Amino acid sequence: MSRILVINPNSSASCTDTIRDAVQSLALVHGPRLEVTGLPEGPPAIATWRDWHAVAEPLCRLVEAEPAEAYVIACVSDPAIDLLRSVTLRPVLGALRSGIAAAVARGERFGIVAFVEASVQRQRRVLQAMGLEARCVASLPLNLPMEVLTGTEGPRPRLLELGQALKVRGADSVILGCAGMAGHRRFLEDALGLPVIEPCQAAVAQALLVTLT
């Protein structure tokens, strides 16, 4: 059976496990299998611009070595997407771009709960490239370590605080701005009463669409 390779471009095992848990429910009985992997040589998280640039070549090597029907880069800063599309003829889906596409399908305006301050800058560039910056009410940084983010309860008060701030600003939906937040989607959606989009799920859904059509 063919596969979709979902790549967490950091070395955090807990983040990879969180992504795996989030996307496995999307697997189709007769579709490509979903395989989730981390990047052992990657940083603990994609926090700084240096982290973002540092994973480009390791990601290229991984994609070149691991054939798949499609690749999902499971980081909500979309590192190396354009570069990876130059080393494979298969679709390469970025979590951020897929999450934004899902958000604009759900409403006029959306907000992002970002990982750290540098994530806000990277996300702004993608929004500008997509021509959708005006539809984003804000990208607000969580500024918590990855291992806290992937915990069961620790980040939830701060997630709710930022989600409520985005709702007050007029967001019709909220995008979780780091793959490590995936385990909190249902909590935040129930608490806010708004659609909450998990970008890795959105990217896998898009990958399934392009591989089955």
Disulfide bonds with the S-S distance in Angstrom:
none
